[in-house]
């Protein structure tokens, strides 16, 4: 703080009138300033600025703050069938009134594209955005529950520091992994804390805390036995010149179809030149990650793609003047950074390939070089075979598109959430009709299975409900409008499947 005060003093001494305006003081006239020494004016401006800084710091500290702290610090990763714990911290320097304090957790997928729909002076560029919320759940930390038939009272909270612990159990469901690519597309898992004010007035709200989510994608296993499928496969292609003349035949032998981060990758690459006046002069390979995003618009399908090179290396060729045949072993370790599992969602797709760039020199006297590329598809998982037994209920993991389970907040004093009560929505209808059906005959005794209302164990289980919001606005002056590149439009294609 002393350094900040000194810097403020130096700033005010160099520009006293500017400092006086910042502090809300009237500027000193030239006649008055001429009758004072420069030393006294500098000291006075320094005292004013230091006083203003203290007032500013006090004012900022007096404002109430609502924050979220997770157990484990900032390195929290949400995974299926895991429990996340933490606390909501309320810091008050003055008395406030609060109806309730809640914590919320939601997952959303955003798709935003810029489309040129025609028009002069850039007025034809529009930004279309679609936000799909996969789930949203909340937990009351303090106060009263929301009642459908009565108003809620509020409490008076004295100044101080308050902590409200929470715990959440994520269901055994694989949702799409967190991502922020390509530009305009993203999948986020967001936490917020909120203190509702009295009499339905606005209260406090924390900033959004985004935690990464990683699904559990295992390697390929045999149907009956939990053994890895190390299935060899061969990739074949022909390198063409101008799509007319064949230059070389390529055959790549891979020993697996699915790889995990931190695993060794190995393949055998064989190439044969088809012309006697041609030879291979250069061979470069790149392990690439593809982020693709698409969204349906009025003209068709808007498409964006971002390709990230994770590994790049050059194959050392043998010192031969006439290299017409090549047989090389490609080896590297799949990195852990920037490598998430291959996955599909509604608007985004993540997949990988190994791209080879081959330079072939053709001719004897007049030589020409041709650069060609071919890509070998690869699948990435994140659970290797030797860690299968460490994951409980691994084979019971569901895909989010086939599950209605929602993340569940529970009492943080418990180690595990209580056994789920209630029934899924597909069973509640027939069961309700069976239990609450009246007797067909008045002479028969009352049925013990005819109930006026359902017991708690037969109530509807809390399920997730997806919702989608669509927004559109002009790109000029819009938020993120300049950062978005124009999307590629595939006219007449209205297909959401990849």
NORNOR-V289619 format. One record per backbone hydrogen bond with DSSP energy under -0.5 kcal/mol. CO is the residue of the C=O (numbers start at 0). NH is the residue of the N-H. Records with the same first field share a line. If there is no record, write none. Layout:
# NORNOR-V289619
CO: NH / NH
This chain:
# NORNOR-V289619
0: 4
1: 5
2: 6
3: 7
4: 8
5: 9
6: 10
7: 11
8: 12
9: 13
10: 14
14: 18
15: 19
16: 20
17: 21
18: 22
19: 24
20: 23
28: 32
29: 33
30: 34
31: 34
32: 35
36: 40
37: 41
38: 42
39: 43
40: 44
41: 45
42: 46
43: 47
44: 48
45: 49
46: 50
47: 51
48: 52
49: 53
50: 54
51: 55
52: 56
53: 57
54: 58
55: 59
56: 60
57: 61
58: 62
61: 92
64: 90
66: 88
68: 86
69: 72
71: 74
75: 211
77: 213
78: 81
81: 169
83: 167
84: 70
85: 165
86: 68 / 88
87: 89 / 163
88: 66 / 90
89: 91 / 161
90: 64
91: 159
95: 156
97: 154
98: 143
99: 195
100: 140 / 141
101: 193
102: 138
103: 191
104: 136
105: 189
106: 133 / 134
107: 187
108: 131
109: 185
110: 129
112: 114 / 127
113: 486
114: 116 / 125
119: 122
121: 124
123: 116 / 125
124: 474
125: 114 / 127
126: 472
127: 112
128: 470
129: 110 / 131
130: 132 / 468
131: 108 / 133
132: 466
134: 106
136: 104
138: 102 / 140
141: 100
154: 97 / 156
155: 157
156: 95
159: 91 / 161
161: 89
163: 87
165: 85
166: 409
167: 83 / 169
168: 407
169: 80
170: 80 / 172
171: 397
172: 174
173: 399
178: 186
181: 184
183: 111
185: 109
186: 178
187: 107 / 189
188: 210
189: 105
190: 208
191: 103
192: 205
193: 101 / 195
194: 203
195: 98 / 99
196: 199
197: 200
200: 196
203: 194
207: 209
208: 190 / 210
211: 77
212: 177
214: 216
215: 217
216: 381 / 382
219: 228
224: 221 / 226
226: 221
227: 229
228: 230
229: 231
232: 253
234: 251
236: 249
237: 239
238: 246 / 247
239: 241
240: 243 / 244
244: 240
246: 273
247: 238
248: 271
249: 236
250: 269
251: 234 / 253
252: 267
253: 232
256: 378
258: 380
259: 262
262: 333
264: 331
265: 254
266: 268 / 329
267: 252 / 269
268: 327
269: 250
270: 325
271: 248
274: 277
276: 362
278: 360
281: 358
282: 314
283: 356
284: 312
285: 287 / 354
286: 309 / 310
287: 352
288: 290 / 307
289: 291 / 350
290: 305
291: 348
292: 303
294: 301
298: 491
299: 296 / 301
300: 489
301: 294
302: 487
303: 292
305: 290 / 307
307: 288 / 309
310: 286
312: 284
314: 316
317: 319
321: 323
322: 279
323: 272
325: 270
327: 268 / 329
328: 330
329: 266
331: 264
333: 261
335: 338
337: 339
342: 349
346: 293
347: 344
348: 291
349: 342
350: 289
351: 377
352: 287 / 354
353: 375
354: 285
355: 357 / 373
356: 283
357: 359 / 371
358: 280 / 281
359: 369
360: 278
361: 367
364: 366
367: 361
369: 359 / 371
371: 357
373: 355
374: 376
375: 353
377: 351
378: 258
379: 341
380: 260
382: 218
383: 386
384: 387
386: 389
387: 390
389: 391
390: 393
392: 395
393: 396
397: 173
398: 401
399: 402
403: 463
406: 408
407: 168
409: 166
410: 413
422: 460
423: 426 / 427
424: 428
426: 430
427: 431
428: 432
429: 433
430: 434
431: 435
434: 450
446: 449
448: 450
454: 457
455: 458
458: 422
466: 132
468: 130
470: 128
472: 126
474: 477
477: 480
479: 483
484: 113
486: 488
487: 302 / 489
488: 490
489: 300 / 492
491: 493
